Amino acid sequence: MVRLGIPVHLFSDITPTPFLAYAVRRYKTAAGIMVTASHNPKEDNGYKVFWSNGAQIIPPHDRNIAHHILENLEIQPDAWNVDMLGTSKLRSDPYDDIYSNYYKDVESYAVDDKNTLKSSKLKFTYTPMHGVGQKFMEKSFEVFGLNPFVSVLEQCKPDPNFPTVAFPNPEEGKSALDLAMKAADANNSSVIIANDPDADRLACAERSPSGSWYVFNGNELGAIMGTIAYENFKSTHPNFPNEKLYMVASTVSSKFLRSMSQKEGFLFEDCLTGFKWMANYALRKMEEGYTCLFGYEESIGYMYGTNVMDKDGISAGSVLAAYTSKLYDSGSSLSQFLQSLYTKYGYHISNDSYYLCFDPPTIVTMFEALRDKGYPAHCGKYKIVGIRDVTTGYDSSFEDKKSILPTDPSGQMLTFTFDNGCVGTLRASGTEPKIKYYTEIISPPGSEQSKEVLAEQLLDLKNTLIETFLQPGKYGLTPKPG
């Protein structure tokens, strides 16, 4: 691009993905490119593209970029000669400026007294999962006034070979957090915070009174983080009208935020899966005069505020740590806080996972079989009362049978609503060889059904969904490792 006369801000050192999204808006650039394999295995590589609004690209920009790539496949003779980058006035290094200003903006999320946080006895353990996050989370803790965390020494330096984990994705749960748990146990630390390698995702685990570790799933952490966002904002803007506030989540995520919005009076919206959809929706609502407090997807991606129009594991991690410190200092815990949210807004129990499929045509065949000769009326013993097919744009819940979510013919996603109130979704991942399933059961506040009973009901439905619709044996699907 420099050779073509286009100014480029090129970071001189490793950088979290949220820094790139932040820089696009700060410098008002035409686009941003982040080279990263994110949380994928070491054999993979990839890149993320952000548009001029700081959000990841959506149609038509993605199609137009792909078209121009295909029109320009011939590599120019001097393409790999980068010597001119050292002297060109068109190339600048934004690292120091972005580092400084990002943390100035992050500090706006710090609503608690720093001396109080400094006096907290709670110890955190942090792992960047062999990625870039270590020094950036250290700085974020410092900005918030939090005490330094315990580091997982085997994982704190960037290493693209990810030598201690098979999958460098904290979403995998305990299998990915084994070393963090050992470090936490050795240092009497009660809470673990983890980022994926490019530091845009966030995971959290808490030691129970028995000494075992509980890893919060993405929906549980989404409920906690959404409540923190609401409480923190209202603490500093007590008279701000709730009807001008909103939150957003991917459509496969829990409906906890919807239940919360109905009780508190703010707006909530479902979006297609992926932060590219949520962030672009948030930007449109901001142009209409609304304030976005929070957005999330169940795959441990959290956008706290709007400093970064994408998921940001660095700022979210510090916000979570500060609030957790207050909970512990008051004699509570994250698990107890989550239970209090269920008491107030009703239980929202989810059971999500995936199967591996390395043959894309098989995925299409499986989904087409569910559409063949009309959609199914039952899944085993469970009656289906609603179907939404984002691939075709069909939604049985509307009179015109058209989904209000954007149609995505290039993907595969079917959602089934059952007569017992459960919802199940099957979706082919757009970035990994996975067929994901998402199930949720909701009970209203005051329901006499226990969490355990609800979880058992959901487990039976999930198993039926897998046996009847996914049919792993028939299609040669491999269960999630571990």
Secondary structure, DSSP 8 states (H G I E B T S, - for coil): -GGGT--EE--SS---HHHHHHHHHHHT-SEEEEE--TTS-TT---EEEEETTSSB--TTHHHHHHHHHHTT-S--TTTT--GGGGT-TTEE--HHHHHHHHHHHHGGG--S-HHHHHT----EEEE-TTSS-HHHHHHHHHHHT----EE-GGGSS--TT-TT-SS--GGGTHHHHHHHHHHHHHTT--EEEEE-TTS-BEEEEEE-TTS-EEE--HHHHHHHHHHHHHHHHHHH-TTS-GGGEEEEEETTS-SHHHHHHHHH--EEEEE-SSHHHHHHHHHHHHHTT-EEEEEEETTTEEEESSSSSS--HHHHHHHHHHHHHHHHHTT--HHHHHHHHHHHH--EEE--EEEE---HHHHHHHHHHHHTTS--SEETTEEEEEEEETTTTEETTSTT-B-SS---TTS-EEEEEETTS-EEEEEE-SSSSEEEEEEEEE--TT-SS-HHHHHHHHHHHHHHHIIIII-HHHHT-EE---
